[in-house]
Amino acid sequence: MCVCMFVLCSYIVGIIYHTQQDVINNIKMTVQTEMTNYLIANGMSDNQAGSVITETKKEMSGTFNNWDSQIDAYSGQLQNLIKISVKQTALDWLNKNKPMAWFKPMFE
């Protein structure tokens, strides 16, 4: 009886684990989410990152408007160009709003 319960529990845990992995693998990251995560990973708060993304969207409106599309739909080169624009906008925003931010060198 005990062995049967162990096998059954192991089976159920395996199903739950694989279901979670399938869900995680099917979540696609948008350009905006990827760039926001980049800013946050380099020290910005959610609000600061949101302000930078809003400003970057304004600045790039003539060249790139697909912020809600999936990041993996674009080549690595285009992703890097977007990141360079976000990084420059972040530095400009920091110089204007938080010139003494400890994480400013991450964007220089």
C-alpha positions in Angstrom: 0.0 0.0 0.0 2.8 2.4 1.0 4.7 1.7 -2.2 1.6 2.3 -4.3 1.0 5.7 -2.6 4.6 6.7 -3.2 4.4 5.8 -6.9 1.1 7.6 -7.3 2.4 10.8 -5.5 5.6 10.7 -7.6 3.5 10.4 -10.8 1.3 13.4 -9.7 4.3 15.5 -8.9 5.8 14.7 -12.3 2.6 15.8 -14.1 2.5 19.1 -12.1 6.1 19.8 -12.8 5.9 19.1 -16.5 2.7 21.2 -16.8 4.4 24.1 -15.1 7.3 23.8 -17.5 5.0 23.8 -20.5 3.3 27.0 -19.2 6.7 28.7 -18.7 7.9 27.7 -22.1 4.8 29.0 -23.8 5.0 32.4 -22.2 6.5 34.8 -24.8 8.2 37.9 -23.8 7.2 41.2 -25.5 9.7 43.8 -26.6 8.4 46.1 -23.9 8.7 43.5 -21.2 12.2 42.5 -22.2 13.4 46.1 -22.3 11.7 46.9 -19.0 13.4 43.8 -17.4 16.7 45.0 -18.8 16.3 48.4 -17.0 15.2 46.8 -13.8 18.0 44.3 -13.9 20.5 47.2 -14.1 19.1 48.9 -11.0 16.0 50.9 -12.0 12.8 50.7 -10.1 9.6 49.7 -11.9 8.4 53.3 -12.0 11.7 54.6 -13.3 11.8 51.8 -16.0 8.3 52.7 -17.0 9.2 56.3 -17.4 12.2 55.4 -19.6 10.2 53.0 -21.7 7.5 55.7 -22.3 10.2 58.2 -23.3 11.9 55.7 -25.6 8.6 54.9 -27.3 8.2 58.6 -28.0 11.7 58.9 -29.4 11.4 55.8 -31.5 7.9 56.4 -32.8 9.1 57.1 -36.3 11.2 54.0 -36.5 9.8 51.3 -34.2 6.2 50.9 -32.9 5.9 47.2 -32.2 6.5 47.2 -28.4 3.8 44.6 -27.8 5.2 42.1 -30.3 7.2 39.1 -29.3 10.9 39.8 -28.8 12.0 36.6 -30.4 10.3 37.7 -33.6 13.3 40.0 -34.2 16.9 39.3 -35.0 19.5 39.7 -32.3 20.9 42.7 -34.2 17.5 44.5 -34.1 17.1 43.6 -30.4 20.5 45.1 -29.7 19.6 48.3 -31.6 16.4 48.7 -29.5 18.4 48.0 -26.3 21.0 50.7 -27.3 18.2 53.2 -27.7 16.6 52.2 -24.4 20.1 52.4 -22.7 20.7 55.9 -24.1 17.3 57.1 -23.1 17.8 55.7 -19.6 21.1 57.6 -19.3 19.4 60.8 -20.5 16.6 60.2 -18.1 19.0 59.6 -15.2 21.0 62.7 -16.0 17.9 64.7 -15.8 16.0 63.1 -12.9 18.5 61.1 -10.8 22.0 62.3 -11.6 23.5 60.6 -8.5 21.9 57.2 -8.9 24.2 54.4 -7.9 23.4 52.4 -11.0 24.0 55.2 -13.5 27.3 53.7 -14.7 25.3 50.7 -15.9 23.9 52.9 -18.7 27.1 54.8 -19.6 
